[in-house]
Amino acid sequence: MNWQGWAEIALTLALIVGLGWPIGIYLARVWRGDSTWLDPVLKPVEAAIYAACGVKPEKGQNWLGYAGAFLGFSAASFVVLYLILRFQDLLPLNPQGFAGLAPHLAFNTAISFVTNTNWQSYVPEATVSTFSQMAGLTSHNFLSAAAGMAVAAALARAFAANRGENLGDFWVDLTRISLYVLLPISFVIAIVFVGLGMPQTLAAHIDATTLEGAKQTISLYPTASQEAIKQLGTNGGGVFNANSAHPFENPNAITNLIEIVIMNALSFGCVIAFGRVAFAKAEARALVAVMTILLSLGAAGIYAAEVQPAPAQVAAHAAPGPNMEGKEVRFGAPSTAIWTAATTGASDGGVNSMHDSLMPLGGGIALFLIQLGEIIPGGVGSGLYGMVVMALIAVFVAGLMVGRTPEYLGKKVEAREVKFAMLAVLILPTAILGFSAVAAVLPAALAGLLNHGPHGLSEIVYAYSSAAGNNGSAFAGLTANAPYWDTTLGIAMILGRFAYAIPVLAIAGALAAKPKLAPTSGSFPTDGPLFIGLLIGVVLIMGGLQFFPALALGPIVEHFQVLQAVAGH
């Protein structure tokens, strides 16, 4: 460790949070339906979409209508994407000549991109055609991100409402977020990426001659456009198997910094927008503080773990240095640490190193950040509403301690809201630990493991944590392209997305119908250090404590095995 490494991590975090502020201010205008500087160009397009689809923007929906639209849209998206992948050999723009995907792989991949997970059980450049990549995967990167942000917008309106039932209209939110936020920002980022060296072409490949005189075929895709929304929308699915460790997806240090920043900036922007729409700017700053503190601690822990020499170095009596196995030498340990924390704290899943090669504690911290619920700062939209669920539990705990009915942002938090909050919180441990327990003893599942012992357990738990948390990264030692893994991971993705979001919308419906109360002298302040500390405690206990036995048997045991191996030499 050195001061340059710490400075790189601190600067990256400052850029992430700093950029989130103006994005959040703009996003709040989009959520409220206010005018923006893009109106002269996009307003006619927006109106045409509403007219073509029969959407009435002024009507609005209650929480059941909003949830039904969200589920219906996601189901239709799944069917369309599944068919594209199954029959890509019959569709245009397939210069590679790829066959259609197997049913179990098409199911897994379609669910993955519809739920904003982007788990990939395949080698992209050897499996997915240009048409499938553009019309199928890239389009769903926009739509799944917009759907998650729409749920967050509905929750923000619920806190602003006073005895109302209208949460807005899902179709309007989906359209406005896609048109006014994701498309224009992604367009600008894609142009920047092309200028910095990323390929953007419909050509299948180019042929090159190596220095040794051998012939090499280099796959090509419209990479820059995919990379922009991959990171901005916290999608994470790579065009190439090495993801952002591949020089086409991440050519240099500048693109690396940009990718880390945009990976989290929009998620922080959602929190700022929430504060403005719900008339709770100070409380939103408290949520930003919690996210920033936990993200910083995660990055610091991974950095401290990864600058330790690997056991193989010690055994070979090599000069001690950072653990560079699985890392890009272009970026080094500090960039790897902040990227790893950012991608697992968000529901992004893109990587610039191989998480399977991290030191046990480094990999364990990445796993723990996912298990906290993808709220640091989480996915676009989903991170915000996940953190609000934790905040509701925190004020409920505070209310129990002082004997008062808890309130949050002027709304009484009663039994109905707490029950739905606990239902949402229990989804992740149920899916992660339940599926992991079965896979740890089932021969069909164990056949996919590269490693056994503690690291093999970590591969299993990481896979289901990533799926249920809608993250998408993996311990790559697991071969997941098999019917058992594709099916169960797909089910975990469905639970992590919809079994969490629907209780959140139910909470929004209940809160919207309540009166908006003014704070009194007895109200628990939710914008100061005491609440920040309480919320951090709730996140760590409710989000992470139930996973401690699995972590103890996986990365923690492996850490002590590493110490023993080092001590032996």
N, C-alpha and C positions, 0 to 999 in steps of 0.2 A: 504494500500500500504506500502511496505517496500523495503529496498535496495536489499534484496535477490530476490524479485519478478522482480524488474527492471533489476537486473544482469542476471537472467534467460532469460528474453526476449532479452537483448542485446547479450548474448552469442549465443543464437539460431540464431539471425539475422546474427551475424558475421560468424557462421558456414555455413549458407546458401549461403551468398555472397562469402565467401572464397572458398567453394567447387565448386561454379559455374565457377571459373576461370580455373582450370585445365580441367574440363569437357568441357568448351567452346573451349579451345585450341585443345583438341582431336576432338571435334565435327567439328571444322573447317576443319580438315584433311579429315574427312569423307565426308563433303559437297563438298570439292574440288576433291575428288577421289584420294587423296594422299595415300601412303602406311601407314599402321598401324602395330602395333606389333601383331595384330590378323590375319594378312594376311596369314601366313602359314597354318592356320587352316580353315579360312573362305573364302579365295579367291577361292578355288575349288568349294565350296558350292555356292558362288555368281555366278560364271561362269555357273554352272549347272542350276541355276534358270533362267538366261538369255537365255540359250539355249532351255530350256523346254518351256519358254513363248514367244520365238521369239523376245526378246528385243535386240536392237542394241545400246549399251551404248554410242558409239561415235556419234550417229546421233543427238540427242537433239530435242527439241520442242520449237515452239514459244508459246506465252502466251495462244492462243486459244487451241492449242494442249495440253498444260499442264493442262489447266482448264478442257478440255474435259476428259482427263484421270482421273483427280481428281474426277470429278462428276461421271464418269462411274464406277470407282472403288467403290465409296461410295454407288452408287445405287445397284451394285451387292452384296456388303457386307450386305446391308439392306435386300435384298431378302433372302440370305442364312441364316442370323440370324433370320429373321421372321419365316422361315420354321422350323428351329431348335426349336424355342420356341413353335410354334403352335403344333408340332408333337413330343414333347419330350417324350410323353408316349409310342411312338413306337420305340424310339431310345435306344441304350444300356446305361449302367452306370446310371441307374435310380433306385438305391436301395430303394429310398424313395417311389417309386410308384406314383410320381406326375403326374397329368393330364397335357395335353397341355394348354397353356395360352389362354385366351379369345382373340378374334381378336383385340379389341381395346387396350388391355394390351400388346399383342405381338407387335403391331405397335409402341406403345409408347416406349417400352423397346428396340426394334431393332433400332429405330431412336436415342434413347438416347445413346446407346453404339457406334453407327456408327459416331455420331457427337462429341464424346468425352465428353458427358454431364454426363452420368451415373445417371440420375434421376431414382429413383426406386419407382414406385407406388405400390409396393407389399412387402410382408415380405419374404426376400430371402430364409431363411432356411425352409420356409413352402411352397415354390412355385417353385423354380428352381432346377432341377436335377443336379447331379454331371457332367453329360455330357454337359448339357446346360451351366453350370458355366465354365467348362474348354474349350470345343471346341467352344462355342458360345461367352460368355461374356469375358473371359480372353484373347482369341485370338484377339478380337476386341479392347481390351485395348491397345494391341501392335499396331494394324494396324491403329486405329484412331489417336493415338499419332504420329505415323510415318508420316501419311498423313499431319497433321498440321505442323510438322517440315519440311516436303518437301516443302510446300508453302513458309515457311520462307527462306529456302535455295534458292529457285527460286528468291525471292525478293533480297537477298544478291547478287546474281550473276548479277541482273539487275543494281545495283549500280556500280558494278565492270566493266560492259561491256562498250565498246566504239563503238557506232553505230552498235550494234549487235541486233539479234533477238532471239538468242538461250538462253533459261532460264534453260537449262539442260533437263533431261528426268525424268518425274514423276516416272516411274517404277523403274528406277535406284536409285533415291533418296529413294523411299519407301523401296527397298530391302536393300540398304546399311545402312540406319538408323535403320531398324529392326535388321539386322544381327550384325552390328558393335557397336551399341549403346544400344538399349533397351534390347536385349536378354542377352548379357553378364553381364551388370550391374544388371539387374533384377535377374539373376541366382545367383550372389554373394549375393545380398541383401536377397533373399529367403533363402539361406543357413544360413545366419546370423540370420534371424528371427526364423528359426527352432531351432537353438542353443539357442535362447532366450525364447523359450517356445511356439511358435505358432504351432498349429497342421498342419500336411501335410499328409493326408490320403484319400483313396478312400472309407473308411467305411462311412456308412450313419449316424451312431450314436453309442453311448455307453449308457448302462443303469447303473445308479448309485443309491445308497441308501443315502438319506440325514441323517443328525444328528438326525432328528425326526423319522427316520425309514421309511419314505415314498420313493416310487420308482420315479425316475426322468429319463427322456430320454433326453440326451444331443446331439444335432445335431453336426455333424462333416463335414468338407469339406477339400479339399487341400487349406488351408487358406494362408499359407506362400507365395506360388507362386502367388496367386491372390493379396495379400497385397502388394507385391513388385512392380508389374507393376501398381497397383491401384494408388500408391503414386508417383512413378517415372514418370509415363505418365500423371500426373494430371487428372486421371480418376475419382477416388473418390467413385465408387460404392462398397458397402460393401458385404461381404459374409453373414454377419448377419445383422439383422434389426437395431441393435444398432450401427452399423458401428464400428469405432475405439474407441468407448466407451465400446465395448465388450471385455472382457478379453482374448478371443481367437485371436482377431484381434490386440490387443494392450495390451500385458500381463503386462508390467512394465514401469518404467520411462525411461529406455534405449530405448526400442522400440518406446516409445512416441517421444523422441528426434529425433531418426533416421527418423521416419515417417514425422515429421515436416520439417526436413532438406531436405530430398529427394523430398518432395512435391514441393519445389521451386527451388532447385539447378539446375535442368536441364533447367528450364525456364530462369534463369540468364545465364546459359551456352550458350543458343541460342543467347543471346545478345552479348556475348563475341565472339562467332563464327561469327556472323554477322559483327562485327567490323573487324575481320581478313580477311574474304572473300571479303568484300567491301572496304578494305584498309582504314578503318576509326576507328582505335583503340581508339583514343581520344574521338571521337564522341560516340562510344559505351560505354565508361566509363561514359559519361554524361547521357546516357539513364539508365545505372545501378544506377547512383546517384538519378535520379528522382524516379525510382522504389523503391529504398531503403528508401528514405525520406518518401514517401507516405505510404509504408508498415509499417514503424516505427510509424508514426503518427496514423495509424489505430490501431495497436496493443496497443499503449499507451492509446488511447481513450477507447478501449474496457476494458482494465485493470482498468482504472480509474472508469468506470461505474460498473464493476462487483465486486469491493471491497466494494460497498455501501450495506448496509443492505436491504434486500427485505422488502416490505411493510408488508408481513405476519409476519415477525419477530417483526417489530415495533408494530403491532396490538396485538401480543401475549405478549408484554413486555419482549421478550427474549433478551439475551445478544447480542448486535450488533456484526455483523461479515459479511464477504463477502457473496454475494448471491450464495449459493451452490445448489440451485434448478437446476436440470438437469445437474449437473457437476459430474465428477468422483472425489471422494475424494482422489484418488491416484495421481491426477495431480494438482488440485487446480486452483485458479483464474489466476495466471501468465501463466501457460501452456495453459489453456483454451483460454486466450486472444491472445497469439501469434499464436496458432493453428487456431483460428477463423479468424484472420486477414490473415494468410497465405493461408487458404483454400478458402476464398472469394476474396482475391487479385489475387490468381491464379484461374484457372477454374477447381479446384480439386473437391470440394464438399464433401470430406471425413470430418467427424466430430469426435471429442473426447468429445463432450458435445451436449446437445440439444439446438439448436439456438432459438427454440420457448420459452425456459425458460430464455434466457438472459434478463437483464434489458432493458427497452425500448431503451435507447441510445446505449447500446451495440449491440442489434439486429439491430438498425438503422444504425450503422456504418458498420456492416457486409453487410447489404443490399446496402449501398452506395458504398462500395468497388466493389461489383458485377456490379452495374450500371455505374461505371466509364468505363466499357468496358473490364473487365478482363485483365488488362494490368499491374498489380502491383504484381508480374511480369507477370501474366497471365498464360495461358496454354502453354505447350511446343510448340513453334512455333507460335501459335496464339497470345500469349502475345507480342512477338516481333513485328509481323507485325501490330498489333493493335497500339503499341506505335509509330511505324514508321509513321503510318497514322496521328497520333496526331502531330508528329514532322513536317510533311509536312504542316499541317495546321498552326503550330506555325511559320514556316519560311515564309509562305504566309502572315500571319498577320504582321510579321516584315517587309516584303517587302512593304506592304501597307503603313506602317508608315514612311518609308524612301524614297518611290517612286522608288524602284528598282525591277527588276524581281527577285523573290526569287530563291535561290539555296539551295540544300541540298546534301552534299557529292559529290560535283562536277557535279550535274545534275540540270538543270533549271527546276523549278516547274511552270508549265504553266496551262492554263485553264483546259485542259483535266485531268491532274492529280488531281487538286483541286476538280473538279466535282466528280470524282470517290471517292476521299477521303470523301467528304461530303455525298455521297451516302452510303458509308460504315458506317459513324458515325450516320446517321439518322436511320439505320436499327433497332438498339436496342431500342431507345425510341418509335419508331413506333410499334414494336412488344410488348414491355412491357406495355406501357400505353394504347395501343389500346385494347389488350386482357383484361387487368385489368379493363378498363372502362366497357366493356361488362359484364365481370364476376361479377362486383359489383352490377349489377341490374338484372341479369338473375337468376331465381329461381333454374334452374338445376345446376348452379355453386354454388350458395349460400348454397345449401343443403350439400355441402361438408365441410363447415366451422364448426369448433368447437367453435370458439369465434366470437362475433359480435363487433361492434364499431370499434375504432381505431386499436385494435389488429387483428380483423378480416380482415380489409383492408390491414394491413401489411402482413398477411398470403397470400392474393391474389397477392399483388405486388411482394412479395418475390418469389412466385412460378413462375411467368412469368419472373422475372428478372433472376432467376436461370436457367430457360429453355433457354431463349434467349441468356443469357451470357454463355451457355454451362457449367454451374457450377455443378448443381446436388444436392446441399444441399437444405434444406427446413425448413420452420416453420412447425413442424410436426403436428400441430393441424388440418391441412388441409387433408381431406381424398380424395386423388386424383385418386384412382382407380375406375373411373367411365367413361363412354364413352365421356362425354363432356370434362372432364379434360385431359384424356389421349390423345384425338385427338388434342385439342387446344395447349396443352403443346408440343406435338410432332411437330406441325406446327411451333411453336415458336423456337424450337430447330433447325429445318431446316433453318429458316431464320437467326438465330444467327450464324450458321456455314457457310452456303454456300452463303447467300446474303451479307456476309461480305468478305469472302475469294475471291470470284470471282472479285469484284472491286479491291481488292489488286493485284490479278494477272494481271488485266488490267493495273493498275498503273505500275507494273513491266515491262510489255511489252512496255509501252510508254517510261519509263525511259531507258530501255536497248537500244532502238533505238537512243537515244540522245548521243551526244558526251560527253566524260568525260572531264570536264573543270578543269583547275588548279585554285586554289584560288587566288584572287586578293586583293588589298588593300580595295576594296569596298565590299568584300564578308562578309556576316554576320557570325561571328564565332559561330559554333554550338557545341563547346566543353567546354564552360566556364560557370561561374555562372549566367551570364545574360540569356543565352539560357536555362539553367536549370530552372531558375525562370519563364521564359516565358512559357516553356513547362508545368510546374506544373500548371500555371494559365490556360492554354488551356485545360489541362486534367480536371481540376475542373469545368471549365465553360462549355466546349463542352460536357464533359462526364457526368457531374453531375447536372448542374443547372436546366436542364429541368425536373428533377425528384423532385425538391424541393417541389412543391405543394403536391405531393403524400406523400413525407416524412413528411411534416408538418401535414397532416391529419392522418398519421399513427403513427410512433414511437415518433414523437415530441409531439403530443397531449397526447399520452399515458404517456410520461415522466411527463408531468405536472399533469396528473391524479394521478400518483404515488406520486409526491410531495404533492399534496393535501391530499392524504390518509395518508401520513406520518405526515403531519402537524396536521391532525385531532386527532392523538394519542399522 
